[in-house]
Amino acid sequence: MNLYRQFLVFLAALVISSSAWSELVIRVTQGNDQPTVIAVSPIELNGIRIQEDIGAIVEADLSRSGLFKITPRRDMLAFPSRAGDVYYRDWRVLGAEYLVVGSMHVIEDNRYELEFSLLSINSQRTQFTHRVRGEANEIRDLAHLVSDKLYESITGIKGAFSTRLAYVSALREDDKYSYRLHVADADGARESLMLESDQPIMSPAWSPDGKELAYVSFETGRPAIFRQSLVTAKRRQLTDFPGLNGAPSWSPDGSKMALVLSKDGNPEIYTLDLSSGALSRLTRHFAIDTEPTWTPDGKHILFTSDRGGTPQIYKLSIANKAIQRLTFQGNYNARPSLAPDGRTLALVHRASDMFHIASFDLETGRLIELTETTLDESPSVAPNGAMLMYATKQGDRGILAAVSVDAGVKYMLPAKRGDVREPAWSPFLR
């Protein structure tokens, strides 16, 4: 199908029936064949009363990565909170390779310090001890920071548990449609509502500092691009041109936005200077050019075009406007999402009649299908490049799912009720 028809089909698919909104649920469906066995001893609270179970949050984070097998608390012979209290033999009997211990203390009113250690059971030594600080309303943030540190120490890959997700959900009630833009933690918790509208919302995109979202809203009667602060909820409309206004993508330095406009008759790629409002047209072709995404150095833009007869991914040099076709395998390659390494590209790929998520190595040209479901769309790569999120179908419901770039780990994120689409994984948050 051509890109404009795909756009219309997406709008139709976004209209769903449900009775309520709810947070995402994490279900790991495939893990590593040889996971690392890790035990997380309950964090000693020293009389502090909090509603969150820090150890349980860490266990859930590590389990969701698919790379770890968690030792159940019911099997633990003791609950040590410091390295000096650990009898390594007890944990070796349980098959644990690593143990996490920790305790939390009050450092001033409503502010806490969490000290935790990672112990190697086999070598019987403390691998590291680390401290994080936060306020009472930041307990989940502290837990995710613990998970990030553990994950990086064991795997060598920076953890992304402290990042966030943006996504769109939709609801039909009494023949009226309502669309919502949500932001939640990477584990689906602490969902917050950014925008609600009776008109479609599409294409959420994070600013490089993680403080704003850009998106397309039809609330004005036609598609328009907005930017919105996550802290103040203040909104600003960026475009109001006739025709299509879509696919916003922030430049790596946050000074510009790539977008798609059809104000001159055909969908083309433009850049918008966010300070001056100046527009620069980058493509000039009778085909449909859409879905821009920046390379990490800000010197090139990857985009989807059917100028070759079928949708494929192209690379455009901002300096001289030179264009190079990148994908040739299959009859459809679209929705490019580039990993931070600038080498691994996630995309929607079709070789026959099924749409799957695939990874494409820009250096070797190797393309690997990562999913086996159908109607997969909207891939978004995690900032550490280890996982990617996408939208798919489960029965007649739209859900989010995640897969590792080697397809070894998979999990689903359905909402408790209703459909969710259009995921966007945040950058690392400062």
C-alpha positions in Angstrom: 0.0 0.0 0.0 1.3 3.5 -0.5 2.3 5.7 2.4 -0.8 7.9 2.4 -3.1 4.9 2.4 -1.0 3.5 5.3 -1.6 6.7 7.1 -5.4 6.4 6.7 -5.3 2.7 7.7 -3.5 3.6 10.9 -6.2 6.1 11.8 -8.8 3.5 11.3 -6.9 1.0 13.4 -6.5 3.4 16.2 -10.3 3.6 16.8 -11.0 0.9 19.3 -13.6 -0.2 21.9 -13.0 -0.4 25.6 -14.4 0.7 28.9 -11.5 2.2 30.8 -7.9 3.4 30.7 -5.2 1.7 32.7 -1.5 1.3 33.1 0.6 -1.1 31.0 1.3 -4.7 32.2 4.7 -6.3 31.6 4.7 -9.9 30.5 8.1 -11.5 29.6 7.4 -14.0 26.8 11.0 -15.0 25.9 14.2 -14.7 27.9 17.9 -15.5 27.4 18.7 -19.3 27.2 21.3 -18.9 29.9 20.2 -16.2 32.2 22.3 -14.9 35.0 20.9 -16.0 38.4 20.7 -13.1 40.8 19.1 -12.7 44.3 17.9 -9.4 45.6 17.7 -9.4 49.4 14.9 -7.1 50.7 16.2 -3.6 51.3 16.5 -2.8 55.1 14.4 0.3 55.7 15.6 1.1 59.3 12.1 2.2 60.4 11.3 4.2 57.2 7.7 3.7 56.1 7.3 3.7 52.3 4.6 2.1 50.1 7.0 0.8 47.4 9.0 -2.4 47.7 12.4 -1.3 46.3 13.8 -4.9 46.0 10.7 -6.0 44.2 11.0 -3.2 41.7 14.6 -4.1 41.1 13.7 -7.7 40.6 11.0 -6.8 38.1 13.4 -4.5 36.1 16.1 -7.2 35.9 13.5 -9.9 35.0 12.0 -7.8 32.3 15.4 -7.5 30.6 15.2 -11.3 30.0 18.9 -11.6 30.9 18.3 -12.5 34.5 16.7 -15.2 36.6 15.5 -14.0 39.9 16.0 -16.1 43.1 12.6 -16.1 44.8 12.5 -14.6 48.3 10.7 -17.7 49.6 13.8 -19.7 48.9 16.2 -17.4 50.7 17.7 -18.6 53.9 18.5 -15.1 55.2 17.9 -11.5 54.3 21.2 -9.7 54.7 21.4 -6.0 54.2 25.2 -5.6 54.1 28.1 -7.5 52.7 29.5 -8.5 56.1 26.3 -10.4 56.9 26.5 -12.7 53.9 27.3 -16.4 54.1 28.2 -17.2 50.5 27.7 -20.9 50.9 23.9 -20.3 51.5 23.6 -18.5 48.2 25.7 -20.9 46.3 23.4 -23.7 47.4 20.5 -21.7 45.8 22.4 -21.4 42.5 22.8 -17.6 42.7 25.6 -16.1 40.8 25.1 -12.6 42.3 23.5 -11.1 45.4 22.2 -7.6 46.0 22.1 -6.2 49.5 21.2 -2.8 50.7 19.7 -0.5 53.3 18.1 3.0 53.3 18.6 5.8 55.8 17.1 9.2 56.5 19.6 12.0 55.7 17.2 14.9 56.3 13.5 15.5 56.4 11.8 13.6 53.6 15.1 12.8 52.0 16.8 9.4 51.9 20.0 7.7 51.0 20.0 4.1 49.6 23.3 2.2 49.9 23.5 -1.1 48.0 26.1 -3.6 47.0 26.5 -6.2 44.3 28.3 -9.3 45.5 29.7 -12.1 43.3 28.9 -15.4 44.9 31.4 -17.4 43.0 34.4 -15.2 43.8 33.0 -14.3 47.3 33.7 -10.6 46.9 31.9 -7.3 46.8 31.8 -6.2 43.1 30.8 -2.6 44.0 29.0 -0.5 46.6 27.0 2.5 45.5 24.8 5.2 47.0 21.8 7.0 45.5 19.7 9.8 47.1 16.2 11.0 46.7 13.0 12.3 48.2 10.0 10.3 49.4 8.2 10.7 46.1 11.3 9.4 44.2 11.4 5.9 45.6 10.7 4.2 42.3 13.4 6.4 40.7 15.9 5.2 43.2 14.9 1.6 42.6 15.4 2.1 38.8 18.8 3.7 39.4 19.8 0.6 41.4 18.7 -1.6 38.5 20.6 0.5 36.0 23.8 0.2 38.0 23.4 -3.5 38.5 22.6 -4.1 34.8 25.6 -2.1 33.6 28.0 -3.8 36.0 27.0 -7.3 34.9 26.3 -6.9 31.2 28.6 -3.9 30.3 25.6 -2.1 28.7 24.1 1.0 30.2 20.8 0.3 31.9 17.6 2.0 30.6 15.3 1.3 33.5 15.1 5.0 34.5 13.8 6.0 31.1 10.2 6.7 30.1 7.7 5.8 27.4 5.3 7.9 25.5 2.3 6.2 23.7 -1.1 6.8 22.4 -4.3 5.1 23.4 -7.9 5.4 22.1 -11.4 4.8 23.5 -14.8 4.6 21.9 -17.8 5.5 24.1 -21.3 6.1 22.9 -20.1 6.4 19.3 -17.6 9.1 20.3 -13.9 8.7 20.1 -11.4 9.9 22.6 -7.6 9.8 22.1 -5.0 10.2 24.8 -1.2 10.8 24.9 0.4 9.1 27.9 3.9 9.1 29.5 4.9 6.4 31.8 8.0 4.8 33.4 9.7 2.2 31.2 8.0 -0.5 33.3 4.6 1.0 32.6 4.1 2.5 36.1 3.2 6.0 37.0 1.3 6.7 33.9 0.4 10.3 33.4 -1.9 12.0 30.9 -0.4 14.6 28.6 -3.3 15.3 26.3 -6.8 14.1 25.7 -8.7 14.9 22.5 -11.7 13.8 20.5 -9.4 14.0 17.4 -6.5 11.6 16.6 -3.0 12.1 18.2 0.0 10.6 16.4 3.8 10.4 16.2 5.0 11.4 19.7 8.7 12.3 19.7 11.0 13.1 22.6 13.3 16.1 22.8 16.9 15.2 23.3 16.8 16.3 26.9 13.7 14.3 27.7 11.8 17.4 28.9 9.4 17.8 26.0 7.3 15.9 23.5 6.4 16.8 20.0 3.4 15.1 18.4 0.7 15.5 15.7 -2.8 16.4 16.8 -5.9 16.8 14.6 -7.7 19.1 17.1 -7.6 22.1 14.8 -9.5 20.1 12.1 -6.3 19.1 10.2 -3.0 17.6 11.3 -0.8 20.1 13.1 2.5 19.6 15.1 2.7 20.7 18.7 5.4 20.7 21.3 4.6 20.3 25.0 6.6 20.5 28.3 6.4 17.4 30.5 6.9 19.5 33.6 4.5 22.5 33.0 2.2 20.9 30.4 2.6 24.1 28.4 1.9 23.6 24.7 2.9 25.4 21.6 1.6 24.8 18.1 4.5 24.7 15.6 2.8 24.2 12.3 -0.5 25.2 10.7 0.1 24.7 7.0 -2.5 23.4 4.5 -2.3 19.6 3.9 -0.1 17.2 5.9 1.9 18.4 8.9 3.5 15.3 10.4 6.3 13.0 11.6 8.2 15.4 13.9 11.7 14.4 14.8 14.1 16.5 17.0 17.6 17.1 15.9 20.3 15.7 18.3 21.1 19.2 19.6 17.4 20.1 20.0 17.7 23.2 17.9 15.7 22.0 14.9 12.9 19.6 14.0 12.6 17.5 10.9 9.0 17.2 9.7 6.8 16.4 6.7 4.7 19.0 5.0 2.6 18.9 1.9 2.0 22.7 1.8 3.5 22.9 -1.7 1.4 20.0 -3.0 3.5 16.9 -2.2 4.7 15.4 1.1 8.4 16.5 1.5 11.0 16.6 4.3 11.7 20.0 5.9 13.6 21.2 8.9 12.2 23.8 11.2 14.5 26.1 13.2 12.8 26.1 16.6 14.3 29.5 17.6 13.6 31.5 14.4 10.8 29.5 12.9 12.7 29.3 9.6 11.8 26.4 7.3 14.3 24.6 5.0 13.1 22.2 2.4 15.3 19.1 2.0 13.6 16.9 -0.6 12.1 17.7 -4.0 10.4 14.7 -5.6 7.0 13.7 -7.0 7.0 10.7 -4.6 6.0 10.7 -1.0 8.9 11.4 1.4 8.1 10.9 5.1 9.2 9.6 8.5 12.5 11.5 9.0 14.9 10.5 11.7 18.3 12.1 12.4 21.7 10.4 12.6 23.4 11.0 15.9 25.9 13.4 14.4 23.1 15.6 13.1 24.6 15.5 9.5 22.1 13.2 7.9 18.4 12.3 7.9 17.0 8.9 7.2 13.5 8.9 5.7 11.0 6.7 4.0 10.1 7.2 0.3 8.3 5.3 -2.4 10.3 7.1 -5.1 11.7 3.7 -6.2 8.3 2.2 -6.6 7.8 0.7 -3.1 8.5 2.3 0.3 12.2 2.1 1.2 14.7 3.8 3.5 16.9 6.6 2.1 19.7 8.7 3.6 19.9 12.4 3.0 22.9 14.6 3.5 21.8 17.9 5.0 24.9 19.7 3.7 24.5 19.0 0.0 21.1 17.3 -0.2 22.6 14.1 -1.7 20.3 11.1 -1.3 21.3 7.4 -1.1 19.0 4.4 -1.0 19.8 2.1 1.9 17.3 -0.8 1.8 16.7 -3.2 -1.0 15.5 -6.4 0.7 11.7 -7.0 0.6 9.0 -4.9 -1.0 8.4 -2.6 2.0 10.8 -1.0 4.5 9.5 2.0 6.5 9.4 3.8 9.9 13.2 4.0 10.5 14.3 4.3 14.1 18.1 4.6 14.6 19.9 3.2 17.6 22.3 5.6 19.4 25.3 3.8 17.9 24.3 5.2 14.5 24.6 1.7 13.0 21.6 -0.4 13.9 18.4 0.7 12.3 15.0 -0.6 13.4 12.3 -0.6 10.8 9.0 -2.1 9.6 9.8 -4.7 7.0 7.7 -6.8 4.6 9.1 -9.5 2.4 5.8 -11.2 1.4 2.4 -10.2 2.9 3.4 -9.8 6.6 4.7 -6.7 8.4 7.5 -7.5 10.9 10.0 -5.4 12.9 13.5 -5.9 11.6 17.0 -4.6 12.4 19.2 -3.4 9.6 23.0 -3.0 10.0 24.0 0.2 8.1 27.6 -1.0 7.8 27.1 -4.6 6.6 23.7 -4.3 5.0 22.4 -7.3 7.0 18.7 -7.3 7.7 17.3 -9.6 10.4 13.6 -10.0 11.2 13.0 -9.7 14.9 9.3 -10.5 15.3 7.0 -13.2 14.3 3.6 -11.4 14.8 1.7 -9.6 12.1 0.9 -6.0 11.6 3.9 -4.9 13.6 4.6 -1.1 13.4 6.2 2.0 14.9 9.5 0.7 16.3 11.4 2.9 18.8 14.9 1.9 20.0 15.9 2.2 23.7 18.6 4.8 24.3 21.1 2.0 25.2 20.4 0.2 21.9 19.6 -3.1 23.6 15.9 -3.3 23.1 13.2 -1.7 20.9 9.5 -1.1 21.5 6.9 -1.5 18.8 3.1 -1.7 18.3 1.4 -4.9 17.4 -1.9 -6.8 17.7 -3.0 -9.4 20.2 -6.3 -10.8 19.0 -8.3 -7.7 18.2 -6.4 -5.5 20.6 -3.5 -3.2 19.9 -0.6 -3.7 22.4 3.0 -2.6 22.8 5.8 -5.2 22.7 9.5 -5.1 23.1 12.3 -7.3 21.6 16.1 -7.3 21.9 18.1 -6.4 18.9 19.3 -10.0 18.7 15.7 -11.3 19.1 16.7 -13.3 22.2 14.5 -11.4 24.6 10.8 -10.5 24.2 8.1 -9.0 26.3 4.6 -7.6 25.9 3.1 -4.5 27.4 -0.7 -4.7 27.0 -2.9 -2.3 28.9 -5.2 -3.8 31.4 -8.0 -2.4 29.2 -8.1 -0.9 25.8 -5.6 -0.4 23.0 -2.2 1.3 23.0 -0.2 2.3 19.9 2.6 4.6 18.7 5.4 4.0 21.4 8.3 6.4 21.7 11.2 5.5 24.0 12.7 8.4 25.8 16.4 9.3 25.8 18.4 8.9 29.0 17.0 11.4 31.5 19.3 13.8 33.2 
